[in-house]
Amino acid sequence: MKIINFVITFLFVLSFLSSFAKAQTERLDNLAACAGVIIGNGAVDFYLGDEQSFDIAANIAYSAYLSEVFSGGYQQKDL
């Protein structure tokens, strides 16, 4: 009986810790996806001959992503 209780407790703690790790990086994942959309829109502009719009889109995406990375205290494995 003690073994079953230990296994259940261990699985519960493991489940809790793994959900916590996902919650910390969810914001970074959403920001990276948004930056990817901005870069994609800029790539379409570049393809249509508007290089300046691409440069602006790239600067916006990089600025947003890097500002979150540097202020968020993320570890290397999160990036």
FENQUI-V251806 format. One line per field, one symbol per residue. ss: DSSP state (H for helix, E for strand, L for the rest). phi: phi as a letter, one per 40 degrees, with the letter a starting at -180 (. if undefined). burial: 1 if it has 24 or more other ideal C-beta (glycine too) atoms within 12 Angstrom, else 0. A space follows every 50 residues. Layout:
BEGIN
ss: ???
phi: ???
burial: ???
END
This chain:
BEGIN
ss: LHHHHHHHHHHHHHHHHHHHHHHHHHHHHHHHHHHHHHHHHHHHHHHLLL HHHHHHHHHHHHHHHHHHHHHHLLLHHHL
phi: .cccccccccccccccccccccccccccccccccccccccccccdcccgb ccccccccccccccccccccccgccdccc
burial: 00000000000000000000000000010011001001100100000000 00000011001001100100000000000
END
